[in-house]
Amino acid sequence: MLVSAIADEGFEPIPALDGQHALRTALAIEPRAIILDLGLPDLDGEEFARAYRAQKGVEAPIVVVSASRDAETIGKHIGARAVIRKPFDVSELIARLRTTMHPHSATA
């Protein structure tokens, strides 16, 4: 559902099945933004972000989505541009994604 909603807004979402898949994909395609769930299987979101940011030249902004009470703290720690707590409205995610991708736009 989330992939469809994001695609309907003109984005090109590329879902990943787990943390390792997400890391390989993000490094291979150089995304414009990353929507990151902190509860990924096999490599949690914090580990993903550290491994991703350790690669020279990767700069895609990260939007964290999480049900964790520590989401804000972890988001700041990994340099996320936005943190959205689950459950969330898809329109909020789309708005934050647009703002994250275009931080200087007044109408993002």
Secondary structure in CASP SS format (residue, H / E / C, confidence):
PFRMAT SS
TARGET T0000
AUTHOR 0000-0000-0000
METHOD secondary structure of the structure
MODEL  1
M C 1.00
L H 1.00
V H 1.00
S H 1.00
A H 1.00
I H 1.00
A H 1.00
D H 1.00
E C 1.00
G C 1.00
F C 1.00
E C 1.00
P C 1.00
I C 1.00
P C 1.00
A C 1.00
L C 1.00
D C 1.00
G H 1.00
Q H 1.00
H H 1.00
A H 1.00
L H 1.00
R H 1.00
T H 1.00
A H 1.00
L H 1.00
A H 1.00
I H 1.00
E C 1.00
P C 1.00
R C 1.00
A C 1.00
I E 1.00
I E 1.00
L E 1.00
D E 1.00
L C 1.00
G C 1.00
L C 1.00
P C 1.00
D C 1.00
L C 1.00
D C 1.00
G H 1.00
E H 1.00
E H 1.00
F H 1.00
A H 1.00
R H 1.00
A H 1.00
Y H 1.00
R H 1.00
A C 1.00
Q C 1.00
K C 1.00
G C 1.00
V C 1.00
E C 1.00
A C 1.00
P C 1.00
I E 1.00
V E 1.00
V E 1.00
V E 1.00
S E 1.00
A C 1.00
S C 1.00
R C 1.00
D C 1.00
A H 1.00
E H 1.00
T H 1.00
I H 1.00
G H 1.00
K H 1.00
H H 1.00
I H 1.00
G C 1.00
A C 1.00
R C 1.00
A E 1.00
V E 1.00
I E 1.00
R E 1.00
K C 1.00
P C 1.00
F C 1.00
D C 1.00
V H 1.00
S H 1.00
E H 1.00
L H 1.00
I H 1.00
A H 1.00
R H 1.00
L H 1.00
R H 1.00
T H 1.00
T H 1.00
M H 1.00
H C 1.00
P C 1.00
H C 1.00
S C 1.00
A C 1.00
T C 1.00
A C 1.00
END
